[in-house]
Amino acid sequence: MAIAAMVPLIWGIYSGHLIEAGWIALMAECICWVELKGDFQHRLKLLAGSSALAMIFALLGSVTGHIVWLSVLTMAVVGFISSLLKNIGNRGSGLAICVFALFIFCNAYPTSTLPELKERTALVAIGVLWNGVAAIVASVFIPAQRPYRRSIAIIWKSVSELTKAISLGWDGSGPRSNEHDVYLKEKEIRTAIDASLDLFEKMAHESTEKDGDEHILAQVRKAAAIVGTQVTTISEELQGVHRRQLDSSMRIKIFTLLRATEQTLERMAVYTITHEVGEELILRSRINRLHKLVLLLKDRMKAYDGEYQHQILRIIQLTERNTKVIEAAFRHLQGIVNERSMVRSYSMMKTVYILHPKYWLRYIQLLFNFSTFTARYALRSAIAAALAMFIYKFWDVDHGYWIPFTLMIVMQTYFGATITKARDRVIGTLAGGLVAGLFLRLPTGLYLQEALLFLTFIPMIVYLRTRYSVAAFFITVNLVLLFNINREFSDMLILTRALSTIAGAAIAIIAGFALLPTWDKKWLPVHLANAIYTNYQYFCAVFFDEGEQTGWTKYKRSAESGNSNAFDSFSRYMEEPAFKKKPFAIFYYIITHNIRITRELNNILLEQDDEQGSVDTEVLAKQQSLIDECATLFRRNVSLLKVLDPDIETGEMNKLELKNTIGYMSKHQLIYLEKMLVELKAMNNDLEILAEKLPRMMQL
């Protein structure tokens, strides 16, 4: 983005064509909001699609700006389409910004005559072509599998962050992480895995050696997911250990083991991306150290007769397995050699075929295949955007295009999220305007301003998804510097920008409350019912689905995503305004029970204990009894879901009448099964209470 926007501006400064350069830079910058992730195929599709949309909506804004009612009507259409784009993921969010930003800014500076329209068309076309050239040239220097490797590195990094959270307090300094904090880190792993699967869909069991490097990376991604699951199991084992009841030497050894695991995972993340010899040596040393620490702790356990022997031995076993999985992934990565660049990995015919009309038709169908939920959000955004545009145009507010622009940025699917976004936007804008205004009053030269303009692009993107208030700060500084270079800056500009931002945020909040609002008070029970049912499906896949050796992974992913959606809905529900005190504890209890059930199912599947010994009929009878009792409780829980969500389709439960197909279970698997039974009983009790009280709770 920095290069795409700055090169035209530098040309404009030295050639005296700042206005023309401004339009070229605007086009290039807006298209840059669309993240070009994935392989060359994904990037080219996104680049072509975003370029086409940029041209269409830039010209639409240019020809409608002089007519108030036409501007309002087209703003409603743009608001509707942008909201639909936001609902198709991260790439859709970038497309949405590209669409409404170009329409709004071009509408603010419309063309009056045909020659002006032709000139505008030429300038925006140059901006599109320049951005395309910059993107394709950048791809020349990117290895073909770098995007895939980066998505896997993010998984390794998130597992490392989970390990860090688990290790807090074990060195004796400070408190331990609570279950809520640990789950947030666990959720980040699920998000990273989903993001990777969204771009690179073929899973490990679906790929073959004919797929080359993609097969290797699919195996590495699977390894990262397995390590993440087993680190979560280590966290569960540690929750049952009272830190202060261990002697200090044992406590330090556990902390050292966790810290070494964290450092190994960090280096694994770096090596996955860089593939450098230096990083390879560091990673080898980290893995070797982890091996030695495991052996030292095993030797220490031979003479240890204190409490929590079972938990500590289990942590050693899981760490040993993780070390082997990391080593296997490391060897897989070493198999990637002589990697070609993105551009060279695609033939010309294959590249042209990517632009086939059938892809465009598929994306259009995907865009307009919306549910009632997305339609309500899109209609709300359309009406609010039209109102904001009317206020700006009817009263001819100076630089008032920031009102609809801020509204489209702030407007979110849920009311609570809209308030949070509005607060961050206003704080960031006011702070950025103040800092930029003070800076422009310093005796600085034009070159320093250009340098700062270039540099502000970087933190603006870095903080966009992590801390939006900081991103809004740098966006405001960037825009003030840009306006000053274009000689449009004045003392009133910062004040106008601040007031317009506040107005746009206020309209978004009012619209979120009054126009077809989406309340998590209503949707939380729906998300909760779906999370419980996906766990039931996961349970069936583990114990009753015959012939599906690898199909369980999709049920695992579905169950974890369901838990994540329910947890996010609960967090938003807590932030929603209410006239009376809202009941929340019962929802939290059920969500945590459901999360633990998913973890136990993960543990049962990933348990690889080979020390089963001879088959004991008593143990088999106990195992079958536990499975049957779990199945009965699942049936009861699923039968209550209609109270939470009358529209849920629970299907048939006749699979639970079949004999289970998991075979003889190890002692650890039986422990996990017993723990799952405890959670099912507790959740069943809470569900019955919730089913009884829910009608009254919804009236609060």
Secondary structure as UniProt FT lines:
FT   HELIX           2..15
FT   HELIX           18..32
FT   HELIX           40..64
FT   TURN            65..66
FT   HELIX           68..86
FT   TURN            87..88
FT   HELIX           90..108
FT   HELIX           114..140
FT   TURN            144..145
FT   HELIX           146..167
FT   TURN            168..171
FT   HELIX           179..199
FT   HELIX           204..206
FT   HELIX           209..211
FT   HELIX           213..239
FT   HELIX           243..245
FT   HELIX           248..274
FT   HELIX           277..302
FT   HELIX           309..334
FT   HELIX           343..345
FT   HELIX           348..354
FT   HELIX           357..367
FT   HELIX           372..394
FT   TURN            395..396
FT   TURN            398..401
FT   HELIX           402..410
FT   HELIX           415..440
FT   HELIX           446..462
FT   TURN            463..466
FT   HELIX           468..485
FT   TURN            486..487
FT   HELIX           491..514
FT   HELIX           520..543
FT   TURN            546..547
FT   HELIX           552..575
FT   HELIX           585..606
FT   HELIX           617..639
FT   HELIX           641..644
FT   TURN            646..647
FT   HELIX           654..657
FT   HELIX           667..697
FT   TURN            698..699
//
